[in-house]
């Protein structure tokens, strides 16, 4: 018989004590962990008012920068369209001149310019008429289509400027407006083609123009901007 068997009663006491110590230690440890977690939860801080204001300010600043960049990109895109349109129209007018021996006459008198956006440069007749550059569709030889002047126009607004009237050909840079305005040195009533022309047009930003300036006049000699 083992020593423990001989002292069974004593062994039971030892076992009971060891078990009690184990249970007691486990309970104390769990309670400590629970209290520690509660303290951490209670003492954990959120954002302060100052921190929130700083974050909001940064977001507002980034939004402003993005809006300005987007606006600049749109302005440049509109100006790029205007420049491309004038280059295309100049090419079409030279082809017209090559075929007809002159440029389209002015729709009315040489004291006025006329909006040509949204029209077709067309040679539909055997003689010079005011409709050569003011057609919305073409039955004959179409040289190019002039898209409508992009809006908003320079300076803002969604209404295209009226083309200058009451002046004298050739037109000065101060006459340039937010539109594509065509004028020539010959009125259509004369039944002859023009020997030269001007197109008044304007950009929104000088930085978009390789020539500099925003007020431009196109002619057979090229483009002048100021």
C-alpha positions in Angstrom: 0.0 0.0 0.0 1.3 3.4 -0.9 2.0 6.1 1.4 -0.9 8.1 0.1 -3.2 5.2 0.5 -2.1 4.9 4.1 -2.8 8.6 4.5 -5.8 8.9 2.3 -7.5 11.4 4.4 -4.4 13.6 4.3 -4.1 13.3 0.6 -7.6 14.4 0.2 -6.9 17.5 2.0 -3.8 18.2 -0.1 -5.8 17.6 -3.3 -8.6 19.9 -2.1 -6.2 22.6 -1.2 -4.4 22.4 -4.6 -7.7 22.5 -6.4 -8.9 25.4 -4.4 -5.7 27.3 -5.1 -6.1 26.6 -8.9 -9.7 27.7 -9.0 -8.9 30.8 -6.9 -6.0 31.8 -9.2 -8.1 31.4 -12.3 -10.9 33.5 -10.9 -8.6 36.3 -9.9 -6.9 36.3 -13.4 -10.2 36.5 -15.2 -11.4 39.3 -13.0 -8.2 41.2 -13.6 -8.5 40.8 -17.3 -12.1 41.9 -17.3 -11.4 45.0 -15.3 -8.4 45.9 -17.5 -10.6 45.7 -20.6 -13.3 47.8 -19.1 -10.7 50.5 -18.1 -9.3 50.5 -21.6 -12.8 50.9 -23.2 -13.7 53.6 -20.8 -10.5 55.5 -21.2 -10.2 55.2 -25.0 -10.5 58.7 -26.5 -12.2 59.7 -29.9 -11.3 62.7 -32.1 -11.1 66.1 -30.5 -12.9 69.1 -31.9 -9.6 70.5 -33.1 -8.7 67.3 -34.9 -12.1 67.2 -36.6 -11.8 70.8 -37.8 -8.3 70.1 -39.2 -9.5 67.1 -41.1 -12.5 69.1 -42.5 -10.3 72.0 -43.5 -7.9 69.6 -45.4 -10.9 68.0 -47.2 -12.3 71.4 -48.2 -8.8 72.5 -49.5 -8.4 69.4 -51.6 -11.9 69.8 -53.0 -11.2 73.4 -53.9 -8.0 72.4 -55.7 -9.7 69.7 -57.6 -12.5 72.0 -58.6 -10.1 74.7 -59.9 -8.1 72.1 -61.8 -11.2 70.7 -63.4 -12.4 74.2 -64.4 -9.0 75.0 -65.9 -9.1 71.7 -67.9 -12.5 72.5 -69.2 -11.5 76.0 -70.2 -8.5 74.7 -72.1 -10.6 72.0 -73.8 -13.0 74.7 -75.1 -10.2 76.9 -76.3 -8.5 74.0 -78.0 -11.8 73.3 -79.8 -12.0 77.0 -80.9 -8.5 77.0 -82.3 -9.0 73.7 -84.1 -12.2 75.0 -85.6 -10.5 78.1 -87.0 -7.6 76.1 -88.5 -10.1 73.8 -90.2 -12.2 76.7 -91.5 -9.1 78.5 -92.8 -8.2 75.3 -94.8 -11.7 75.1 -96.1 -11.7 78.7 -97.2 -8.5 78.3 -99.1 -9.9 75.3 -100.9 -13.0 77.4 -101.7 -10.8 80.1 -103.0 -8.9 77.6 -105.2 -12.1 76.4 -106.7 -14.0 79.7 -107.1 -11.2 82.3 -107.4 -12.4 84.1 -104.3 -13.8 83.9 -100.8 -17.5 83.9 -99.8 -19.0 87.4 -99.8 -20.5 89.0 -96.8 -24.1 88.2 -96.0 -25.5 91.7 -96.5 -22.9 94.6 -96.4 -19.3 95.0 -95.7 -20.3 97.0 -92.6 -21.4 93.9 -90.7 -20.1 90.5 -89.7 -22.3 87.5 -89.4 -22.3 84.5 -87.1 -21.3 81.3 -88.9 -21.2 78.7 -86.1 -23.3 75.7 -86.9 -23.2 76.3 -90.6 -21.5 74.6 -93.6 -19.0 76.3 -96.0 -20.6 75.2 -99.2 -20.3 76.1 -102.9 -23.8 75.2 -104.1 -24.2 77.8 -107.0 -22.2 78.9 -110.0 -22.2 82.5 -108.8 -21.2 84.1 -105.5 -24.0 84.3 -103.0 -24.4 85.1 -99.3 -25.3 81.5 -98.6 -21.9 80.1 -99.5 -20.9 80.2 -95.8 -24.3 80.4 -94.1 -25.9 77.1 -95.1 -27.2 74.7 -92.4 -26.9 71.9 -95.0 -25.2 71.6 -98.4 -26.3 70.4 -101.8 -23.1 70.8 -103.8 -19.5 71.0 -102.6 -19.1 71.1 -98.8 -15.7 72.2 -97.7 -16.1 72.2 -94.0 -18.6 72.4 -91.2 -18.2 75.1 -88.6 -19.3 73.9 -85.1 -21.3 76.1 -82.9 -19.1 78.4 -80.7 -18.5 76.6 -77.4 -20.3 77.9 -74.3 -19.8 79.3 -71.7 -18.3 82.2 -73.6 -15.3 84.1 -72.4 -16.3 86.0 -69.3 -19.1 83.6 -68.5 -22.6 83.3 -69.8 -24.4 80.8 -72.0 -25.6 83.3 -74.7 -23.2 83.8 -77.6 -22.3 87.4 -78.3 -23.9 89.2 -81.3 -21.5 89.7 -84.1 -20.4 93.4 -84.7 -22.2 95.6 -87.1 -22.0 99.2 -88.2 -18.2 99.1 -88.5 -15.9 99.2 -91.4 -13.9 96.4 -93.0 -11.2 95.5 -91.9 -12.3 95.1 -88.3 -10.1 95.9 -85.3 -9.3 93.6 -82.4 -11.6 95.5 -80.2 -14.5 94.2 -82.2 -13.8 90.6 -81.3 -16.6 88.9 -79.3 -17.5 85.5 -78.0 -18.6 84.0 -81.3 -17.4 83.1 -84.8 -18.1 86.2 -86.8 -17.3 86.3 -90.6 -16.9 89.4 -92.7 -15.4 90.2 -96.1 -14.5 93.1 -98.3 -17.3 92.3 -100.8 -21.1 92.2 -100.3 -23.0 89.4 -101.9 -25.2 91.8 -103.8 -22.3 92.6 -106.1 -22.5 89.0 -107.4 -18.7 88.6 -107.0 -16.5 86.7 -104.7 -14.5 88.5 -102.0 -10.8 89.0 -102.3 -10.2 88.8 -98.5 -12.1 88.0 -95.3 -11.9 88.3 -91.5 -13.2 86.0 -88.8 -13.5 87.4 -85.4 -13.3 85.0 -82.5 -12.3 84.9 -78.8 -10.6 82.6 -76.4 -11.2 82.3 -72.6 -7.5 82.1 -71.6 -4.3 83.4 -73.2 -2.5 80.4 -71.8 -4.4 78.2 -74.2 -3.1 80.1 -77.2 0.4 79.5 -78.6 0.2 83.0 -80.2 -0.8 84.6 -76.9 -3.8 86.8 -76.3 -7.5 86.0 -76.4 -9.0 88.3 -79.0 -8.2 86.8 -82.4 -8.8 87.8 -86.0 -8.3 85.2 -88.8 -7.6 86.2 -92.4 -5.9 84.8 -95.5 -2.6 86.2 -94.0 -3.0 84.1 -90.8 -4.1 84.7 -87.3 -3.4 87.8 -85.1 -4.3 87.7 -81.4 -4.1 90.4 -78.7 
